[in-house]
Amino acid sequence: MGYLNGINSPEDVAKLEIEELKVLAEEIRTFLINKVSKTGGHLASNLGVVELTLSIHKNFNTNKDKIVWDVGHQSYVHKILTGRKEDFDTLRKFGGLAGFPKTCESVHDCFNTGHSSTSISAALGIARARDIKKENYSVMAIIGDGAMTGGMAYEALNDAGRLTSNFIVILNDNEMSIAQNVGGMSRYLSKLRTDPVYTKTKEDIDKFLDKMPNISKKARKAVRKLKGTVKYLITPGVFFEQLGYKYYGPVDGHSLDELNKSIQAAKKIKGPVLIHVCTQKGKGYSYAEESPDRFHGIAPFEIETGETYGKKLPDYSEVFGEAVLEAADINNRVVAISAAMAKGTGLSKFSEKYPQRFFDVGIAEQHAVTSAAGMAINGMVPVVAVYSSFLQRAYDQLIHDVAIQKLHVVLGVDRAGIVGEDGETHQGEFDISFLNHIPNFTIMAPADYYELKAMVDYAINKHNGPIAVRYPRGRGKDLIKQEMPIILGKGVVLEEGQHVCILAVGSMVETALQVSEKLKEQGISAGVVNARFIKPLDVELVKKCADKYQNLVTLEDNCVMGGFGSRVLDTLNTLNYKTRLLIKGLPEQFIPHGSREELMKKIRLDTDSVTNDIIDLLKNTAL
């Protein structure tokens, strides 16, 4: 008998017995594999938390109780159980179900997440507000051991240890973030996970005390002291206990019986509780179990083979990684740093070939940047590869530790611009703006693979000082037919025109060339400039364009506030030019999830929209 069809709310889950939940767990896994194989999404992490999520909804009422999911990519099961399973065909599509928790989507989502290591802080804030208002409900943070490599998690753990009201942290330990976890905490949890000696010894001492009710206070105190000594000698769990937490674990995260017992016990405790749950990423689907990193975020795939559809071609991340590796082959001072994203940022081959010069620091972007600064000041050439939206977390370090000291740190700003289906928390829409105003920083954007390779070479081998190369997600084209060397602060004229000139940045150069062709059909002759450098701007080239054309247009896949267009406008104003300027970029708003094509059309950065906007600009201009 199946149960999933009858699950429309958490109340339906709460009515089921443990044995019925076990059947439901397998139904959910089948459902997830079928749906994600068609839509793409985060599969391995969700397969790993099926029993955990069922146990949570068996014991908590999320109409009232607050559950904060760290990152949130593992909340698909939660969505299925909270009335959204019928929407899964729209997962991560424009206007459809989001791939992360959204408060606007359901009352069962109490906090929007998307980046790592934030859940304990958010849940603690919710709990403190609850206590001030004298309300009565449970608050829980669910955080993966990968997110425990982020420093913010420890700040919150330390602070929450002082609570005197109920507060539950579930540590979902699957030995991975996206790739294999690194660092001391990973070893720490591994020891606890694999060494049952402490758990058994602790239970034996408890049983001994229970069997001797008449033992003297002095003797009982001595045994308790022995118990404490045992804890210090053979368990890492004492780390959490010393922070003020009641510790439960390790708990088999795929045993509904164990999970139910631990969660019910945790609900009764006044004060912070940590439940250490061990799960397997990709549980129940062999391909995801064997390659959990590949199935972390997977495109639509064939269930029978686990293979994605279509031929796999190199993308910008891989081309970037190859360029860094080539630089490392001839320069032994080159080192590479990743914040738990070696594969995603194209650095896997580098890590294999030069393991002593590759550093995965975990989900710790702040630490990644400052450690790079330390390497740079001591003679190395560090390359930090990080997604645009994640680089936001290291803003302070970019200013204080890199830019002020003018250190030669190379940033590979991956996923710049619109990334699509992951939505607001992952769109790379602000990196130009927040780097643009930092003194001493140079910012480049390649139009194609050739320029990306040339810019990486320039950044590593020819430049001296802080420098960022920003590039988009996905595959590109070879647009630039004439190979021209990278010269600091110099752009390139790709096409001459008469009526309007389009100055484009990075991936928008392709759009500019397409717009130029469409304008020709309307009798409009457009010049096209590949800016290459956002900072320093090619002022001489801007002046030449302003002198030649009455109308200029800037194109960028960054927020228009503080971006490339803003720098061009400021330059024209400073030089007292009266040239008309249309700035085209991302609007001053958070961009939702959807395909890149749909989103670019929605925000009027697709070829047709830009063409029409330029035609409107020129209506009042005599051609």
C-alpha positions as CSV (number, residue, x, y, z in Angstrom):
1,M,0.0,0.0,0.0
2,G,1.3,3.4,-0.9
3,Y,1.2,6.4,1.4
4,L,2.6,9.3,-0.6
5,N,-0.6,10.2,-2.5
6,G,-2.3,10.7,0.9
7,I,0.3,13.1,2.2
8,N,-0.8,16.7,1.7
9,S,0.3,18.3,5.0
10,P,2.6,17.5,8.0
11,E,-0.5,16.4,9.9
12,D,-0.8,13.5,7.5
13,V,2.8,12.5,8.3
14,A,2.2,12.7,12.1
15,K,-0.6,10.2,11.8
16,L,1.6,7.5,10.4
17,E,3.3,4.8,12.5
18,I,7.1,4.2,12.2
19,E,6.6,1.1,9.9
20,E,4.4,3.1,7.6
21,L,6.9,5.9,7.5
22,K,9.5,3.4,6.4
23,V,7.4,2.6,3.3
24,L,6.8,6.3,2.7
25,A,10.5,7.0,2.7
26,E,11.1,4.7,-0.2
27,E,8.1,6.2,-2.1
28,I,9.6,9.6,-1.6
29,R,13.0,8.5,-2.9
30,T,11.4,7.1,-6.1
31,F,9.4,10.4,-6.4
32,L,12.5,12.5,-6.1
33,I,14.6,10.5,-8.6
34,N,11.7,10.7,-11.2
35,K,11.1,14.4,-10.8
36,V,14.7,15.6,-10.5
37,S,15.7,13.5,-13.5
38,K,13.4,15.7,-15.6
39,T,13.9,19.1,-14.0
40,G,17.4,18.9,-12.7
41,G,18.3,20.0,-9.2
42,H,19.9,19.0,-5.9
43,L,19.4,15.2,-5.7
44,A,22.1,13.6,-3.6
45,S,21.5,15.8,-0.5
46,N,17.8,15.3,-0.6
47,L,18.0,11.5,-0.9
48,G,20.2,11.6,2.2
49,V,17.7,13.4,4.5
50,V,14.4,11.5,3.7
51,E,14.1,9.7,7.1
52,L,15.4,12.7,9.0
53,T,12.8,15.0,7.4
54,L,10.0,12.4,8.0
55,S,11.1,12.2,11.7
56,I,11.0,16.0,12.0
57,H,7.5,16.2,10.6
58,K,6.4,13.3,12.7
59,N,7.4,15.1,15.9
60,F,7.0,18.8,15.1
61,N,4.2,21.0,13.8
62,T,5.7,23.4,11.3
63,N,2.6,25.5,11.3
64,K,3.9,26.6,14.6
65,D,7.4,25.1,15.2
66,K,10.3,26.8,13.3
67,I,12.7,24.7,11.2
68,V,15.7,26.5,9.6
69,W,17.5,24.5,6.9
70,D,21.1,25.4,6.3
71,V,21.8,26.2,2.7
72,G,18.3,24.8,2.0
73,H,19.2,22.7,-1.1
74,Q,18.1,19.6,1.0
75,S,14.6,20.9,1.6
76,Y,12.9,19.0,-1.3
77,V,11.5,16.3,1.0
78,H,10.2,19.0,3.4
79,K,8.4,20.6,0.4
80,I,6.9,17.3,-0.5
81,L,5.5,16.9,3.0
82,T,4.2,20.4,3.2
83,G,1.7,20.4,0.4
84,R,3.9,21.1,-2.6
85,K,4.5,17.8,-4.2
86,E,2.0,18.5,-7.0
87,D,4.3,21.5,-8.0
88,F,7.5,19.5,-8.5
89,D,7.2,19.5,-12.3
90,T,7.9,23.3,-12.0
91,L,10.9,22.9,-9.7
92,R,13.5,25.7,-10.4
93,K,11.5,26.9,-13.4
94,F,10.5,30.5,-13.8
95,G,7.4,31.2,-11.7
96,G,7.5,27.6,-10.3
97,L,8.7,25.9,-7.2
98,A,12.0,27.3,-5.8
99,G,14.9,25.0,-5.1
100,F,15.4,26.5,-1.7
101,P,13.2,27.5,1.2
102,K,11.0,30.5,0.6
103,T,8.8,32.2,3.1
104,C,6.6,33.6,0.3
105,E,6.1,30.0,-0.9
106,S,4.7,28.3,2.3
107,V,4.0,29.0,5.9
108,H,6.1,25.9,6.6
109,D,9.3,27.8,5.4
110,C,10.2,30.2,8.2
111,F,13.5,31.6,6.8
112,N,14.9,32.1,3.3
113,T,18.3,30.3,2.9
114,G,20.7,29.7,0.0
115,H,24.2,30.2,1.4
116,S,26.0,28.0,3.9
117,S,26.5,28.2,7.7
118,T,23.7,30.6,8.5
119,S,21.0,28.4,10.0
120,I,22.1,28.4,13.7
121,S,22.3,32.2,13.7
122,A,18.9,32.6,12.2
123,A,17.3,29.9,14.4
124,L,18.9,31.5,17.5
125,G,17.4,34.9,16.6
126,I,14.0,33.3,16.1
127,A,14.3,31.5,19.5
128,R,15.3,34.7,21.3
129,A,12.3,36.5,19.8
130,R,10.1,33.6,20.9
131,D,11.4,33.9,24.5
132,I,11.0,37.7,24.6
133,K,7.4,37.3,23.4
134,K,6.8,34.4,25.9
135,E,5.6,32.2,23.1
136,N,5.8,28.4,23.2
137,Y,7.1,26.4,20.2
138,S,10.2,24.6,19.2
139,V,13.0,26.0,17.1
140,M,15.5,23.8,15.2
141,A,18.4,24.4,12.9
142,I,19.5,21.6,10.5
143,I,23.1,22.1,9.4
144,G,25.3,19.8,7.4
145,D,28.9,18.9,8.5
146,G,30.0,20.7,5.3
147,A,28.5,23.9,6.6
148,M,30.4,23.4,9.8
149,T,33.5,24.4,8.0
150,G,32.1,28.0,7.9
151,G,33.1,30.2,10.8
152,M,29.7,31.8,11.2
153,A,28.4,28.4,12.4
154,Y,30.8,28.5,15.3
155,E,30.0,32.0,16.2
156,A,26.3,31.0,16.5
157,L,27.1,27.7,18.3
158,N,29.1,29.6,20.9
159,D,26.4,32.2,21.4
160,A,23.5,29.7,21.6
161,G,25.2,27.7,24.3
162,R,23.9,30.2,26.8
163,L,20.2,29.6,26.1
164,T,18.1,28.4,28.9
165,S,15.1,27.6,26.7
166,N,14.6,24.7,24.2
167,F,16.8,25.0,21.1
168,I,17.8,22.1,18.9
169,V,20.6,21.8,16.4
170,I,20.6,18.8,14.1
171,L,24.0,18.2,12.7
172,N,23.5,16.2,9.4
173,D,26.8,14.4,9.0
174,N,27.2,12.9,5.6
175,E,31.0,13.5,5.4
176,M,30.5,16.0,2.5
177,S,29.5,19.5,1.6
178,I,29.6,19.4,-2.3
179,A,32.9,17.7,-2.4
180,Q,34.6,15.7,0.4
181,N,34.9,17.7,3.6
182,V,38.3,19.0,4.8
183,G,39.9,20.2,8.0
184,G,39.9,19.5,11.7
185,M,36.1,19.4,12.3
186,S,35.8,16.8,9.5
187,R,38.4,14.5,11.3
188,Y,36.7,15.3,14.6
189,L,33.3,14.1,13.4
190,S,34.8,11.1,11.6
191,K,36.3,9.9,14.9
192,L,33.0,10.2,16.7
193,R,31.1,8.6,13.8
194,T,33.4,5.6,13.6
195,D,34.3,5.0,17.3
196,P,31.5,3.4,19.3
197,V,33.6,2.9,22.4
198,Y,32.5,6.1,24.2
199,T,28.8,5.5,23.6
200,K,28.9,2.0,25.0
201,T,31.1,3.0,28.0
202,K,28.8,5.9,28.8
203,E,25.8,3.6,28.7
204,D,27.5,1.0,30.9
205,I,28.3,3.6,33.5
206,D,24.7,4.9,33.5
207,K,23.4,1.3,33.9
208,F,25.8,0.8,36.8
209,L,24.5,3.8,38.6
210,D,20.9,2.9,38.0
211,K,21.4,-0.6,39.5
212,M,22.9,0.8,42.7
213,P,20.3,3.2,44.1
214,N,21.9,3.0,47.6
215,I,25.3,4.0,46.6
216,S,26.7,6.8,48.7
217,K,26.8,10.4,47.5
218,K,30.6,10.3,47.7
219,A,30.9,7.1,45.7
220,R,28.3,8.4,43.2
221,K,30.3,11.6,42.8
222,A,33.4,9.6,42.2
223,V,31.7,7.5,39.5
224,R,30.3,10.6,37.9
225,K,33.8,12.0,37.8
226,L,35.0,8.8,36.2
227,K,32.3,9.2,33.6
228,G,33.4,12.7,32.9
229,T,37.0,11.5,32.5
230,V,35.9,8.9,30.1
231,K,34.2,11.5,28.0
232,Y,37.3,13.7,27.8
233,L,39.4,10.7,26.9
234,I,37.5,9.1,24.1
235,T,34.8,11.3,22.6
236,P,34.8,14.4,20.5
237,G,31.2,14.9,21.6
238,V,32.5,16.7,24.7
239,F,33.3,19.7,22.4
240,F,29.6,20.4,22.0
241,E,28.9,19.7,25.7
242,Q,31.5,22.1,26.7
243,L,29.8,24.8,24.6
244,G,26.7,24.1,26.7
245,Y,24.8,21.6,24.6
246,K,23.2,18.3,25.5
247,Y,24.7,16.0,23.0
248,Y,22.9,13.0,21.4
249,G,24.7,10.8,18.9
250,P,25.9,9.5,16.7
251,V,22.4,8.6,15.5
252,D,21.7,6.5,12.4
253,G,20.1,9.0,10.1
254,H,18.3,6.3,8.1
255,S,16.8,4.6,11.2
256,L,13.4,6.2,11.9
257,D,13.4,4.4,15.2
258,E,16.6,6.0,16.4
259,L,15.7,9.4,15.0
260,N,12.3,9.4,16.6
261,K,13.8,8.5,20.0
262,S,16.5,11.2,19.9
263,I,14.2,13.9,18.7
264,Q,11.5,13.2,21.3
265,A,14.1,13.3,24.0
266,A,15.5,16.6,22.7
267,K,12.1,18.3,22.7
268,K,11.9,17.8,26.5
269,I,15.2,19.6,27.3
270,K,15.4,23.2,28.5
271,G,18.5,24.6,26.9
272,P,20.5,23.9,23.7
273,V,20.6,20.3,22.3
274,L,22.7,19.0,19.5
275,I,21.7,15.8,17.7
276,H,24.5,14.3,15.6
277,V,22.8,12.4,12.7
278,C,24.9,10.3,10.3
279,T,23.4,10.0,6.8
280,Q,24.5,8.9,3.3
281,K,24.3,11.4,0.5
282,G,22.5,9.9,-2.5
283,K,20.9,7.1,-0.4
284,G,18.8,4.8,-2.4
285,Y,20.1,5.6,-5.9
286,S,23.3,3.9,-6.7
287,Y,24.7,6.5,-9.1
288,A,24.2,9.2,-6.6
289,E,25.7,7.1,-3.8
290,E,28.8,6.5,-5.9
291,S,29.1,10.1,-7.2
292,P,27.4,12.4,-4.7
293,D,29.4,15.4,-5.8
294,R,28.1,15.0,-9.4
295,F,24.6,14.6,-8.2
296,H,24.8,17.5,-5.8
297,G,23.4,19.8,-8.5
298,I,22.6,17.7,-11.5
299,A,21.1,18.6,-14.9
300,P,18.2,16.5,-16.2
301,F,19.5,12.9,-16.5
302,E,18.6,9.4,-17.6
303,I,17.6,7.3,-14.5
304,E,18.8,4.0,-15.9
305,T,22.3,5.2,-16.6
306,G,22.7,8.3,-14.4
307,E,24.0,10.2,-17.4
308,T,23.0,13.7,-18.2
309,Y,21.5,14.4,-21.6
310,G,23.5,15.9,-24.4
311,K,27.3,16.0,-25.1
312,K,29.4,17.5,-22.3
313,L,31.4,20.4,-23.6
314,P,33.9,22.5,-21.8
315,D,32.5,25.5,-19.9
316,Y,34.0,28.7,-18.6
317,S,35.0,27.1,-15.3
318,E,36.9,24.3,-16.9
319,V,38.7,26.7,-19.3
320,F,39.6,28.9,-16.3
321,G,41.0,25.8,-14.5
322,E,43.0,24.8,-17.5
323,A,44.5,28.3,-17.8
324,V,45.5,28.3,-14.1
325,L,47.1,24.9,-14.4
326,E,49.1,26.0,-17.4
327,A,50.3,29.0,-15.5
328,A,51.3,26.7,-12.6
329,D,53.3,24.5,-14.9
330,I,55.7,27.3,-15.7
331,N,55.5,29.3,-12.4
332,N,56.0,27.3,-9.2
333,R,54.8,30.3,-7.1
334,V,51.2,29.8,-8.4
335,V,48.9,28.3,-5.8
336,A,45.1,27.8,-6.0
337,I,42.5,28.2,-3.3
338,S,38.9,26.9,-3.3
339,A,36.1,27.3,-0.7
340,A,34.8,23.8,-1.0
341,M,34.2,24.2,-4.8
342,A,37.2,22.6,-6.5
343,K,35.2,20.8,-9.1
344,G,32.6,23.6,-9.6
345,T,35.3,26.2,-10.2
346,G,37.4,24.0,-12.5
347,L,40.3,23.3,-10.1
348,S,40.0,19.6,-9.8
349,K,42.9,18.9,-12.3
350,F,45.1,21.4,-10.5
351,S,44.4,19.7,-7.1
352,E,45.4,16.4,-8.6
353,K,48.6,17.6,-10.3
354,Y,49.8,20.0,-7.6
355,P,48.3,18.8,-4.3
356,Q,50.9,20.7,-2.3
357,R,49.9,23.9,-4.0
358,F,46.2,23.5,-3.8
359,F,44.2,24.4,-0.7
360,D,40.5,23.7,-0.2
361,V,39.7,25.7,2.9
362,G,36.0,24.5,3.3
363,I,33.0,26.8,3.1
364,A,35.0,29.8,4.4
365,E,35.3,32.5,1.8
366,Q,36.6,35.1,4.3
367,H,39.4,32.8,5.3
368,A,40.1,31.9,1.7
369,V,40.7,35.5,0.8
370,T,42.8,36.4,3.9
371,S,44.9,33.3,3.6
372,A,45.5,34.2,0.0
373,A,46.7,37.6,1.2
374,G,49.1,35.9,3.6
375,M,50.5,33.8,0.8
376,A,50.8,36.8,-1.5
377,I,52.7,38.9,1.1
378,N,55.1,36.0,1.4
379,G,55.9,35.7,-2.3
380,M,53.3,33.3,-3.7
381,V,50.8,34.1,-6.5
382,P,47.5,32.9,-5.1
383,V,44.5,32.3,-7.3
384,V,41.2,32.3,-5.4
385,A,38.3,30.7,-7.5
386,V,34.9,31.5,-6.0
387,Y,31.4,32.0,-7.3
388,S,30.3,35.7,-7.6
389,S,27.5,35.4,-5.1
390,F,29.8,33.7,-2.5
391,L,32.5,36.3,-2.9
392,Q,30.1,38.8,-1.3
393,R,30.9,37.1,2.0
394,A,34.5,38.1,1.8
395,Y,33.9,41.8,1.1
396,D,35.7,43.0,4.2
397,Q,38.7,40.9,3.6
398,L,39.0,42.1,0.0
399,I,39.3,45.7,1.3
400,H,41.3,45.3,4.5
401,D,43.6,42.4,3.8
402,V,44.1,42.6,0.0
403,A,43.4,46.0,-1.5
404,I,44.9,48.2,1.3
405,Q,48.2,46.3,1.0
406,K,48.0,46.2,-2.8
407,L,48.7,42.4,-2.7
408,H,48.9,40.3,-5.9
409,V,45.8,38.1,-5.3
410,V,44.0,36.8,-8.4
411,L,40.3,36.3,-8.1
412,G,38.5,34.0,-10.5
413,V,34.9,35.3,-10.1
414,D,32.9,32.4,-11.4
415,R,29.1,32.4,-12.2
416,A,29.1,36.2,-12.8
417,G,25.8,37.5,-14.1
418,I,22.6,35.5,-14.3
419,V,23.1,31.9,-13.3
420,G,19.4,30.9,-13.6
421,E,17.6,28.1,-11.7
422,D,19.2,28.6,-8.3
423,G,17.6,32.1,-8.0
424,E,18.2,35.2,-5.9
425,T,20.9,33.8,-3.6
426,H,23.0,32.6,-6.4
427,Q,22.7,35.3,-9.2
428,G,26.1,37.0,-9.7
429,E,24.6,40.4,-10.0
430,F,26.7,42.6,-7.7
431,D,30.4,41.7,-8.1
432,I,31.3,44.6,-10.5
433,S,29.6,47.0,-8.1
434,F,31.3,45.9,-4.9
435,L,34.7,45.6,-6.5
436,N,34.4,48.7,-8.6
437,H,34.8,51.2,-5.8
438,I,37.6,49.4,-4.0
439,P,40.9,51.2,-4.6
440,N,43.8,49.3,-6.2
441,F,41.6,46.6,-7.7
442,T,41.6,45.8,-11.4
443,I,38.6,44.1,-12.9
444,M,38.5,42.2,-16.3
445,A,35.7,40.4,-18.1
446,P,36.4,38.1,-21.1
447,A,34.1,37.9,-24.1
448,D,35.1,34.3,-24.9
449,Y,37.4,31.4,-24.1
450,Y,40.4,32.9,-25.8
451,E,40.1,36.1,-23.8
452,L,39.6,34.2,-20.6
453,K,42.8,32.3,-21.1
454,A,44.7,35.4,-22.0
455,M,43.3,37.3,-19.0
456,V,44.3,34.5,-16.6
457,D,47.8,34.6,-18.0
458,Y,47.9,38.4,-17.7
459,A,46.5,38.4,-14.2
460,I,49.0,35.8,-13.0
461,N,52.2,36.6,-14.9
462,K,52.1,40.2,-15.9
463,H,50.0,42.1,-13.4
464,N,51.0,43.2,-9.9
465,G,48.3,43.9,-7.4
466,P,44.7,42.8,-6.7
467,I,42.9,41.7,-9.8
468,A,39.6,40.0,-10.6
469,V,38.6,38.1,-13.7
470,R,34.8,37.7,-13.9
471,Y,33.2,35.1,-16.2
472,P,29.7,33.6,-16.6
473,R,28.3,30.2,-15.9
474,G,28.1,27.6,-18.7
475,R,29.5,27.4,-22.2
476,G,30.8,30.2,-24.4
477,K,31.8,30.8,-28.0
478,D,34.9,31.9,-29.8
479,L,33.8,35.4,-30.8
480,I,37.0,37.3,-31.2
481,K,38.5,36.4,-34.6
482,Q,41.6,38.6,-34.2
483,E,43.8,37.6,-31.3
484,M,45.0,40.8,-29.5
485,P,47.2,40.9,-26.4
486,I,45.7,42.0,-23.1
487,I,46.9,45.5,-22.2
488,L,46.0,47.1,-18.9
489,G,43.0,49.3,-19.2
490,K,42.5,48.9,-23.0
491,G,39.4,47.8,-24.8
492,V,39.0,46.7,-28.4
493,V,36.8,48.0,-31.2
494,L,35.1,45.0,-32.8
495,E,32.8,46.9,-35.3
496,E,32.7,50.5,-36.6
497,G,29.4,52.2,-37.0
498,Q,27.8,55.6,-37.6
499,H,24.7,56.1,-35.5
500,V,25.3,54.4,-32.1
501,C,28.0,52.6,-30.3
502,I,27.5,49.7,-27.9
503,L,30.2,49.3,-25.2
504,A,29.8,45.8,-23.8
505,V,31.3,43.8,-21.0
506,G,32.1,40.0,-20.9
507,S,29.3,37.7,-21.9
508,M,27.3,40.7,-23.1
509,V,29.7,41.2,-26.0
510,E,28.0,38.4,-27.9
511,T,24.6,40.1,-27.3
512,A,26.1,43.4,-28.6
513,L,27.2,41.7,-31.8
514,Q,23.8,40.1,-32.3
515,V,22.1,43.5,-31.7
516,S,24.3,45.1,-34.2
517,E,23.2,42.7,-36.9
518,K,19.5,43.3,-36.0
519,L,20.0,47.0,-36.1
520,K,21.4,46.7,-39.6
521,E,18.1,45.3,-40.7
522,Q,16.5,48.6,-39.6
523,G,19.1,50.7,-41.4
524,I,21.0,51.6,-38.2
525,S,24.7,51.3,-38.2
526,A,26.1,50.4,-34.7
527,G,29.7,50.2,-33.5
528,V,30.6,47.5,-31.0
529,V,33.3,47.8,-28.3
530,N,34.6,45.0,-26.2
531,A,35.5,46.8,-23.0
532,R,37.7,44.0,-21.6
533,F,38.5,46.1,-18.6
534,I,35.9,47.5,-16.2
535,K,38.5,49.0,-14.0
536,P,40.7,50.8,-15.1
537,L,38.3,52.0,-17.8
538,D,39.7,52.7,-21.2
539,V,39.0,56.5,-20.9
540,E,40.7,57.3,-24.3
541,L,38.4,54.8,-26.1
542,V,35.3,56.2,-24.4
543,K,36.3,59.7,-25.5
544,K,36.8,58.6,-29.1
545,C,33.4,56.9,-29.1
546,A,31.8,60.0,-27.5
547,D,33.4,62.2,-30.1
548,K,32.2,60.0,-33.0
549,Y,28.7,59.0,-31.9
550,Q,25.8,61.1,-30.5
551,N,24.5,58.0,-28.7
552,L,26.3,55.4,-26.5
553,V,24.9,52.2,-25.0
554,T,26.6,50.2,-22.2
555,L,25.7,46.5,-21.8
556,E,26.6,44.5,-18.7
557,D,25.2,41.5,-16.7
558,N,25.7,43.3,-13.4
559,C,23.4,45.6,-11.4
560,V,23.3,49.0,-13.1
561,M,24.0,50.8,-9.8
562,G,27.7,51.1,-9.4
563,G,28.5,48.9,-12.4
564,F,30.3,49.4,-15.7
565,G,27.7,51.8,-17.1
566,S,27.9,53.9,-14.0
567,R,31.7,54.2,-14.5
568,V,31.2,55.2,-18.1
569,L,28.6,57.8,-17.1
570,D,30.9,59.2,-14.4
571,T,33.7,59.5,-17.0
572,L,31.5,61.3,-19.5
573,N,30.3,63.7,-16.8
574,T,33.8,64.4,-15.6
575,L,34.9,65.2,-19.1
576,N,31.8,67.3,-19.6
577,Y,30.5,65.3,-22.6
578,K,26.8,65.8,-23.5
579,T,26.6,62.4,-25.3
580,R,23.4,60.5,-24.7
581,L,24.0,57.3,-22.8
582,L,21.7,54.3,-22.3
583,I,22.8,52.0,-19.5
584,K,21.6,48.5,-19.9
585,G,22.2,46.0,-17.1
586,L,20.5,44.1,-14.3
587,P,17.7,46.1,-12.5
588,E,18.1,47.1,-8.9
589,Q,16.2,44.1,-7.6
590,F,16.8,40.4,-6.7
591,I,16.4,38.2,-9.7
592,P,14.3,35.0,-9.1
593,H,14.9,31.5,-10.4
594,G,14.3,30.4,-14.0
595,S,16.2,29.7,-17.1
596,R,18.8,32.3,-18.1
597,E,17.0,32.9,-21.4
598,E,13.7,33.6,-19.6
599,L,15.3,35.8,-17.1
600,M,17.3,37.8,-19.6
601,K,14.0,38.4,-21.6
602,K,12.2,39.4,-18.4
603,I,14.8,42.0,-17.5
604,R,15.1,43.2,-21.1
605,L,18.7,42.1,-21.6
606,D,18.0,39.7,-24.4
607,T,18.9,40.6,-28.0
608,D,15.4,41.6,-29.1
609,S,14.8,43.8,-26.1
610,V,18.1,45.6,-26.3
611,T,17.6,46.2,-30.0
612,N,14.2,47.7,-29.4
613,D,15.5,49.9,-26.6
614,I,18.2,51.3,-28.8
615,I,15.7,52.0,-31.6
616,D,13.6,53.9,-29.1
617,L,16.7,55.8,-28.0
618,L,17.4,56.9,-31.6
619,K,13.8,57.9,-32.4
620,N,14.5,61.5,-31.5
621,T,17.9,61.6,-33.1
622,A,18.5,62.6,-36.7
623,L,20.3,59.7,-38.4
